[in-house]
């Protein structure tokens, strides 16, 4: 199915991307280290979860159901 999407020269709009991100969710993570003379001075860790509330509720319900099944 993925190959079908790429095979057609379909233009993807920003709205399509936003819709997919909100329906599936996306996690962005990164690290920034500021150092001088090989001495780390500042470390910043970044974790961002972008999703719709409906998707998060759906994922939460699914994870609760999995934890209830022995």
Order of alpha helices (4+ residues) and beta strands (2+ residues): alpha-alpha-beta-beta-alpha
